[in-house]
Amino acid sequence: MKQYKIALLKGDGIGPEIVEQAVKVLDVTAKKFGFAVEYDPADIGGIAIDNYGEPLPQITIDKCKSSDSVLLGAVGGAKWDNQPSGKRPESGLLGIRGALGLFANLRPAVIFEPLKKASPIKDDIIGDNLDIMIVRELTGGIYFGERGRGEDDGMPYAYDTEKYSVYEIERIVRVAFDLAMKRGKKLTSVDKANVLESSRLWRETVNRMAKEYPEVEVNHMYVDNCAMQLVRNPKQFDVIVTSNIFGDILSDEASMISGSIGMLASASLSSGKLGLYEPIHGSAPDIAGKNIANPLATILSVAMMLKYSLGEQQAGQAIENAVSKALETHRTPDIYEDGKIKVSCSEMGDYVCTLI
């Protein structure tokens, strides 16, 4: 029997609650599909500050590196707002990405049919369903480039540098091409090549690599046009690949198309099988401990983990199918509508388990 070791970073706020439900679902899925899971808890974020004096202790990094994959809840809260910038809970997120070499962020924007009414996009635009995968470069670009402040003729100025190497572009674009081959064989590369030199290098690299994937239809789109097209005609997209800053903005825009931030999973991948999986929402400290948080984004993150890191495709699909089925009748308060059964966080986890 295959056995996988998962590092559990429950984090702060609603993190422990939603991770608990995801673990519950993963255990049921493992039993059904014939594999075993061992969990290794570790601290990150505010709880790590409380216990270790820093948001990402070395013991957490070591546990993650010795695991097959990492499941993260959420970090942050008002309790730690007065920490210096390098010691805030969110610094733990940046730190773990760097420590594990997580350069590829996968953000699916999916509308489950039972939730179509929650989307701000009209039905005639969405059609029967919507399934877009945004692949964002996560460890380069303007967020990690040279920055600073100065003064010119008595006038203060500030600068941030967008810089990408061919190697950085190649590795993220290859992830996107490989995903496109498994999906609709259509790839949209988003840049600003009409203005930025870094984008011109990005586009040149994509065009060169496209020769290795002749089955994939490749098109290029400026980021401002892409932002418009995501709400005008989102069904034209399958896989979108783009830089760190553009991906940050576009993935948040695409997430709103789905109608609920509580439904959105994500994956951050390294060059190997190791990945970090987490919901995109925050720690929601105002509802922590009330058992009303929506655990479905975390449960769907587990489905991504099974597909992308553990190679358990059927098990991952079974979880996605169970979530879709659960939404037909059961809703947590954030996505509740008349005629449905309102359930708590733990009740939603239990119900998804019965549908695996």
C-alpha positions in Angstrom: 0.0 0.0 0.0 1.3 3.4 -0.9 1.8 5.8 2.0 2.2 9.6 1.8 3.5 12.0 4.4 1.7 15.3 4.5 3.0 18.3 6.5 0.0 20.1 8.1 0.3 23.8 8.5 -3.0 24.7 10.1 -2.0 28.3 10.8 -4.3 30.9 12.3 -7.9 32.0 12.5 -10.2 29.5 10.7 -7.1 27.6 9.5 -7.3 24.7 12.0 -11.1 24.3 11.4 -10.9 24.1 7.6 -7.8 21.9 7.6 -9.5 19.5 10.0 -12.3 19.0 7.5 -9.9 18.5 4.6 -8.0 15.9 6.6 -11.3 14.1 7.3 -12.1 14.0 3.6 -8.6 12.9 2.6 -8.7 10.0 5.1 -12.0 8.7 3.7 -10.6 9.1 0.2 -7.4 7.3 1.0 -9.3 4.3 2.5 -11.5 4.1 -0.6 -8.6 4.3 -3.1 -6.2 2.1 -1.3 -3.4 4.4 0.0 -2.4 5.6 3.5 -1.7 9.1 4.7 0.6 10.1 7.6 0.4 13.7 9.0 3.2 15.8 10.4 1.8 19.0 12.1 3.9 22.2 12.1 3.5 25.9 12.9 3.4 28.9 10.5 2.2 32.4 10.8 0.9 33.9 14.0 0.8 30.6 15.9 4.5 30.2 15.1 5.3 33.7 16.4 3.6 32.7 19.6 5.4 29.4 19.9 8.8 30.2 18.4 9.1 34.0 18.1 9.1 33.9 14.3 6.5 33.2 11.6 8.5 30.4 9.9 10.8 28.4 12.3 13.4 26.1 10.8 11.6 23.0 12.2 8.6 23.8 10.0 10.8 24.1 6.9 12.5 20.8 7.8 9.1 19.0 8.2 7.9 20.3 4.9 11.0 19.3 3.0 10.7 15.7 4.4 7.1 15.4 3.4 5.5 14.4 0.1 3.3 17.5 0.1 2.1 20.4 2.3 -1.4 21.4 3.2 -1.8 25.0 4.6 -4.8 26.6 6.2 -4.4 30.4 6.6 -2.2 32.9 8.4 -2.6 36.2 10.0 -4.8 38.1 12.4 -5.1 41.4 14.3 -3.2 39.9 17.3 0.0 40.2 15.3 -0.6 43.4 13.4 2.0 45.3 15.4 4.8 42.9 14.5 7.7 44.5 12.4 7.3 43.8 8.7 9.8 40.9 8.6 8.1 39.2 11.6 4.5 39.4 10.5 2.6 36.2 10.0 2.4 36.8 6.2 6.2 36.7 6.1 5.9 33.0 6.8 4.2 32.5 3.5 6.9 34.3 1.5 9.5 32.4 3.4 8.0 28.9 2.9 7.7 29.6 -0.9 11.4 30.5 -1.1 12.5 27.6 1.2 10.7 25.0 -0.8 11.4 26.5 -4.2 7.8 27.0 -5.1 7.9 28.9 -8.3 4.7 27.9 -10.0 1.3 29.0 -8.6 -1.8 27.3 -10.0 -5.0 29.1 -9.5 -8.1 27.4 -11.0 -11.1 29.7 -11.6 -14.0 27.2 -11.6 -17.8 27.7 -11.5 -19.6 24.8 -10.1 -23.0 24.5 -11.8 -25.0 24.7 -8.5 -23.2 28.1 -7.8 -23.8 29.8 -11.1 -26.2 32.2 -9.6 -23.5 33.5 -7.3 -21.3 34.6 -10.2 -21.5 38.3 -11.1 -21.1 37.2 -14.8 -24.3 36.6 -16.8 -25.4 33.0 -17.6 -25.2 33.7 -21.3 -21.5 34.6 -20.9 -20.6 31.7 -18.6 -22.5 29.1 -20.5 -22.8 25.6 -18.9 -19.6 25.9 -16.9 -16.3 27.7 -16.6 -12.9 26.2 -15.9 -9.8 28.4 -16.3 -6.3 27.6 -14.9 -4.1 30.6 -14.2 -0.4 29.7 -14.0 1.5 32.5 -12.1 5.3 32.8 -11.8 5.8 33.1 -8.0 9.4 33.8 -7.1 10.6 36.4 -9.6 9.7 39.6 -11.3 9.0 43.0 -9.7 8.2 41.5 -6.3 11.7 40.2 -6.0 13.7 42.7 -8.1 15.9 45.5 -7.0 14.1 48.2 -5.2 14.8 51.4 -3.3 14.3 55.1 -2.7 16.3 58.1 -3.5 16.2 61.8 -4.2 16.7 63.7 -7.4 17.1 67.5 -7.3 15.4 67.4 -3.9 12.4 65.4 -5.1 12.0 61.9 -3.5 11.5 58.9 -5.8 11.1 55.2 -5.5 11.6 52.3 -7.9 10.9 48.6 -8.2 12.6 46.5 -10.9 10.9 43.9 -13.1 13.6 41.3 -14.0 13.3 37.8 -15.5 15.9 35.4 -16.7 15.2 33.0 -19.6 15.5 30.2 -17.1 12.8 31.6 -14.9 10.5 32.1 -17.9 11.2 28.7 -19.3 10.4 26.7 -16.2 7.0 28.4 -15.5 6.0 28.3 -19.2 6.8 24.6 -19.3 4.5 24.0 -16.4 1.8 25.8 -18.3 2.4 23.9 -21.6 2.3 20.6 -19.7 -1.0 21.5 -18.1 -2.5 22.7 -21.4 -1.6 19.3 -22.9 -3.7 17.6 -20.2 -6.6 20.0 -20.6 -7.9 21.8 -23.7 -4.5 22.2 -25.5 -4.9 26.0 -25.5 -2.5 28.4 -23.9 -2.7 32.2 -23.5 0.5 33.9 -22.5 -0.1 37.3 -20.9 2.4 40.1 -21.0 3.0 43.8 -21.8 5.4 43.3 -24.7 4.4 46.6 -26.4 6.0 48.5 -23.5 8.2 46.3 -21.3 11.5 44.7 -22.3 11.0 41.9 -19.8 7.7 41.1 -21.5 9.4 41.0 -24.9 11.8 38.4 -23.6 8.9 36.5 -22.1 7.1 36.5 -25.4 10.2 35.4 -27.4 10.7 32.5 -24.9 7.1 31.3 -25.2 7.3 31.4 -29.0 10.5 29.4 -29.0 9.1 26.8 -26.5 5.8 26.5 -28.5 7.7 24.5 -31.1 8.1 21.7 -28.5 4.3 21.6 -28.1 2.8 21.6 -31.7 -0.5 20.3 -30.4 -1.1 23.4 -28.2 -2.7 26.4 -29.7 -0.8 29.4 -28.4 -1.8 33.0 -28.4 -0.5 36.2 -26.7 -2.5 38.9 -25.0 -1.6 42.2 -23.4 -2.5 42.2 -19.7 -4.9 45.1 -19.9 -6.9 43.3 -22.7 -6.8 40.1 -20.7 -8.3 41.8 -17.7 -11.2 43.0 -19.9 -11.6 39.7 -21.7 -11.9 37.7 -18.4 -15.2 39.4 -17.7 -16.3 39.9 -21.3 -15.7 36.4 -22.6 -14.0 34.2 -20.1 -14.8 31.0 -22.0 -12.1 31.8 -24.5 -9.5 30.9 -21.9 -8.2 27.5 -20.9 -4.7 27.9 -19.4 -3.2 31.4 -18.8 0.4 31.8 -18.0 1.9 35.1 -16.9 4.4 36.9 -14.6 4.2 37.4 -10.9 2.6 40.8 -10.7 0.2 40.2 -13.7 -0.7 36.8 -12.3 -1.4 38.3 -8.8 -3.9 40.7 -10.3 -5.6 38.5 -12.9 -6.0 35.5 -10.6 -7.8 37.7 -8.1 -10.1 39.0 -10.8 -10.8 35.5 -12.1 -11.6 34.3 -8.6 -14.5 36.7 -8.4 -16.0 35.2 -11.5 -16.6 32.0 -9.5 -18.9 33.9 -7.1 -17.3 32.9 -3.8 -13.8 33.2 -2.4 -14.7 30.3 -0.1 -14.6 27.9 -3.1 -11.1 28.6 -4.5 -8.2 26.3 -4.1 -4.6 26.8 -5.1 -1.3 25.0 -5.6 2.3 26.2 -5.4 4.7 23.8 -7.1 8.5 23.3 -7.1 10.5 21.6 -9.9 9.8 18.2 -8.3 6.7 16.7 -6.9 6.6 18.7 -3.7 3.8 21.3 -3.6 2.0 23.5 -1.1 -1.8 23.5 -1.3 -4.0 26.1 0.3 -7.3 28.0 -0.1 -6.8 31.5 -1.4 -8.9 33.1 1.3 -7.5 34.6 4.5 -7.7 33.5 8.1 -11.1 35.3 8.8 -10.4 35.8 12.5 -13.9 37.3 13.0 -15.5 33.9 12.5 -12.8 31.7 13.9 -14.0 29.1 16.3 -17.6 29.5 15.3 -17.7 26.4 13.1 -19.3 28.4 10.2 -16.3 28.7 7.8 -16.5 27.2 4.4 -14.0 24.3 4.2 -14.6 23.5 0.5 -11.7 25.5 -0.8 -9.3 23.6 1.4 -11.0 20.3 0.5 -10.5 21.2 -3.2 -6.9 22.0 -2.4 -6.5 18.4 -1.2 -8.0 17.3 -4.6 -5.3 19.3 -6.3 -2.7 17.8 -4.1 -3.8 14.3 -5.0 -3.6 15.2 -8.7 -0.4 17.3 -9.0 1.9 16.0 -6.2 0.7 12.5 -5.3 -0.3 11.1 -8.7 -3.7 9.9 -7.4 -5.8 11.3 -10.2 -8.9 9.2 -9.6 -8.9 10.1 -5.9 -8.6 13.8 -6.7 -11.4 13.7 -9.2 -13.6 11.8 -6.6 -13.2 14.7 -4.2 -14.1 17.3 -6.8 -17.2 15.3 -7.8 -18.3 15.0 -4.2 -18.0 18.7 -3.7 -20.0 19.4 -6.8 -22.7 17.0 -5.6 -22.7 18.4 -2.1 -23.4 21.9 -3.4 -26.6 20.8 -5.0 -28.2 20.6 -1.6 -25.9 21.8 1.2 -24.4 25.2 1.8 -22.3 26.9 4.5 -23.5 30.4 5.5 -21.3 32.3 3.1 -22.9 30.6 0.0 -26.3 29.8 1.4 -29.4 30.4 -0.6 -33.1 29.7 0.0 -34.1 26.1 -0.5 -30.8 24.7 0.4 -29.7 23.0 3.7 -27.6 25.4 5.8 -24.7 23.4 7.4 -21.7 24.2 9.6 -18.1 23.8 8.7 -17.8 20.3 10.2 -21.2 19.3 8.8 -20.1 20.2 5.3 -16.9 18.1 5.8 -19.0 15.2 7.1 -21.4 15.4 4.1 -18.6 15.5 1.5 -17.2 12.4 3.1 -20.5 10.5 2.6 -20.3 11.4 -1.2 -16.7 10.1 -1.8 
